[in-house]
Structure formats: C-alpha cells, structure tokens
Amino acid sequence: MKVNKINKIFQKGQSLIEVIFALVVITIILTSLSKTIIHALKNVEYSCNQNYSLHLAQTKMEEIRQYRDSHSWQDFWLEYLKDQTENEYEREHYNATGEQNDEGIFERVVTCFDRGGTKMDKMEVIVSVSWWSDSSTQHTIPVSGYFTKWN
C-alpha cells in the first residue's frame, strides 16, 4: 500500500516535469519563430525601400535625359553644370508614397561632373538616393550615366 502511494506521488511529479519541459520547448520554438518572422519583415522592408530608391533614381535620370533631348547642348550644360567642373544640382526628400517633402526618409541627390574637359562635350550625372533603416544604417542606391553632345 505504501508502494502505491509513492508511485502515485512520483507519477504526479513526473507529469508536472513533463508539462514544464513541454512549456520550455514551446517557448524556444515560439521565440525562434518570432525572430525569423521579424527578420523576414525587415528584409521585405529593405527590399521595398531599395526598389523605390532605384525607381526615384531612374526617374530623375530619365528627366535629365529628356531635358537634354529637348534643349540645346549649351542650355543643358549651363542648367546642370553652371560653368563648373562639379555641381550638386539638386537635393530633394521624398516620403514612401512619393510625395516630395522635407521630412521624407528618401533623399535624392543629383551631382554633375564635366568629363569632356575643354570641349564641354561629355557630362557624367550621378543620381544617388539614400534612406535610413531602423538600425540607423544609411543605404544608398547610385545610378550614373554619361551624357554626350550627340546632336
């Protein structure tokens, strides 16, 4: 009879240990799963920001190309270089919806360089779009192109 009481007490303790062990295993699994989900969401956000930055840079490069095609080379040259060998032409801020404002997380900078020397027939344009991530890391997408006096 004493043996049966001891067995019952031991079985109750054993089931409590099993419950605690199961809770520890579930906690470890849930913690790992939540870390994986958070990491995946950060990667999705980075990818979206990278794609949008590339879109902003390419759009500006196309605007510059359109200006070059619709104006004389001299007007184009004076607009973007202003008789200098290097010129930060423009600095703009955008929010995630594409609206231009002073507090947007995206910053687009257009810098132009004289690459033709005294002939003034070649210009390098670099459009850089930067943004800050949650971890206080700055990311930059540069798009560069050469514009020549072709017409």
C-alpha positions as CSV (number, residue, x, y, z in Angstrom):
1,M,0.0,0.0,0.0
2,K,2.9,2.4,0.8
3,V,4.4,1.5,-2.6
4,N,1.2,2.5,-4.4
5,K,1.2,5.9,-2.6
6,I,4.8,6.5,-3.5
7,N,4.1,5.5,-7.2
8,K,1.1,8.0,-7.3
9,I,3.2,10.8,-5.9
10,F,6.1,10.0,-8.3
11,Q,3.7,9.9,-11.3
12,K,2.2,13.3,-10.4
13,G,5.7,14.8,-10.1
14,Q,6.7,13.2,-13.4
15,S,3.7,14.7,-15.2
16,L,4.5,18.2,-13.8
17,I,8.1,17.8,-15.1
18,E,6.7,16.8,-18.5
19,V,4.5,19.9,-18.6
20,I,7.3,22.2,-17.6
21,F,9.6,20.6,-20.3
22,A,6.8,20.9,-22.9
23,L,6.4,24.6,-22.0
24,V,10.2,25.2,-22.3
25,V,10.2,23.5,-25.7
26,I,7.2,25.6,-26.9
27,T,8.8,28.8,-25.7
28,I,12.0,28.0,-27.5
29,I,10.1,27.3,-30.7
30,L,7.9,30.4,-30.5
31,T,11.0,32.6,-29.8
32,S,12.8,31.2,-32.8
33,L,9.7,31.6,-35.0
34,S,9.2,35.2,-33.9
35,K,12.8,36.1,-34.6
36,T,12.6,34.6,-38.1
37,I,9.4,36.5,-38.8
38,I,10.9,39.8,-37.6
39,H,14.0,39.2,-39.8
40,A,11.8,38.4,-42.8
41,L,9.8,41.5,-42.3
42,K,12.9,43.7,-42.1
43,N,14.2,42.1,-45.4
44,V,10.9,42.8,-47.1
45,E,11.0,46.5,-45.9
46,Y,14.6,46.8,-47.1
47,S,13.7,45.3,-50.5
48,C,10.8,47.7,-50.9
49,N,12.9,50.7,-50.0
50,Q,15.7,49.6,-52.3
51,N,13.2,49.2,-55.2
52,Y,11.6,52.5,-54.5
53,S,15.0,54.2,-54.3
54,L,16.0,52.7,-57.7
55,H,12.7,54.0,-59.1
56,L,13.4,57.5,-57.8
57,A,16.9,57.5,-59.3
58,Q,15.9,56.1,-62.7
59,T,13.0,58.6,-62.9
60,K,15.3,61.5,-62.3
61,M,17.9,60.2,-64.8
62,E,15.1,60.0,-67.4
63,E,14.0,63.5,-66.7
64,I,17.6,64.7,-67.2
65,R,17.8,62.8,-70.5
66,Q,14.5,64.3,-71.6
67,Y,15.8,67.8,-70.8
68,R,19.0,67.1,-72.8
69,D,17.0,65.9,-75.8
70,S,14.6,68.8,-75.8
71,H,17.1,71.6,-75.3
72,S,20.4,72.7,-76.9
73,W,23.6,71.2,-75.6
74,Q,24.6,74.6,-74.3
75,D,21.4,75.1,-72.4
76,F,21.7,71.6,-71.0
77,W,25.3,72.2,-69.9
78,L,24.5,75.6,-68.3
79,E,21.5,74.2,-66.5
80,Y,23.3,71.2,-64.9
81,L,26.9,72.4,-64.5
82,K,26.5,76.2,-64.3
83,D,30.0,76.7,-65.7
84,Q,31.7,74.5,-63.1
85,T,33.5,71.2,-63.3
86,E,31.4,69.7,-60.5
87,N,27.9,70.7,-59.3
88,E,25.4,69.3,-56.8
89,Y,22.5,70.2,-58.9
90,E,19.6,69.1,-56.7
91,R,18.8,67.7,-53.3
92,E,15.2,66.5,-52.6
93,H,13.4,64.5,-49.9
94,Y,10.5,62.1,-50.5
95,N,8.3,60.0,-48.3
96,A,7.3,56.4,-49.0
97,T,4.3,57.5,-51.1
98,G,6.3,59.5,-53.5
99,E,5.4,63.0,-52.2
100,Q,8.2,65.5,-52.1
101,N,8.7,67.0,-48.6
102,D,11.4,68.0,-46.2
103,E,10.8,65.1,-43.8
104,G,10.8,62.1,-46.1
105,I,13.0,59.2,-45.4
106,F,14.4,59.2,-49.0
107,E,16.9,61.8,-50.1
108,R,17.7,62.1,-53.8
109,V,20.9,64.0,-54.8
110,V,21.9,64.8,-58.4
111,T,25.6,65.6,-58.9
112,C,27.0,66.5,-62.3
113,F,30.6,66.3,-63.5
114,D,32.4,67.8,-66.5
115,R,34.1,64.8,-68.2
116,G,34.7,66.5,-71.5
117,G,37.4,68.9,-70.4
118,T,37.7,72.0,-72.6
119,K,35.5,70.5,-75.3
120,M,32.4,70.6,-73.0
121,D,31.0,67.6,-74.8
122,K,30.6,65.0,-72.1
123,M,28.9,65.1,-68.7
124,E,28.6,62.5,-66.0
125,V,25.5,62.6,-63.9
126,I,25.1,60.6,-60.7
127,V,21.7,60.3,-59.0
128,S,22.0,58.9,-55.5
129,V,19.0,58.0,-53.4
130,S,19.6,57.3,-49.7
131,W,17.5,56.2,-46.8
132,W,17.9,55.3,-43.2
133,S,16.8,51.9,-41.9
134,D,15.6,51.2,-38.4
135,S,19.0,50.1,-37.3
136,S,20.4,53.6,-38.0
137,T,22.2,52.4,-41.1
138,Q,22.2,54.6,-44.2
139,H,21.7,52.8,-47.5
140,T,22.4,54.4,-50.9
141,I,21.4,53.5,-54.4
142,P,23.6,55.3,-57.0
143,V,22.7,55.5,-60.7
144,S,25.2,57.1,-63.0
145,G,25.2,57.9,-66.7
146,Y,27.2,59.8,-69.3
147,F,25.5,62.4,-71.5
148,T,27.3,63.5,-74.6
149,K,26.8,66.2,-77.2
150,W,25.3,63.9,-79.8
151,N,23.1,66.1,-82.0
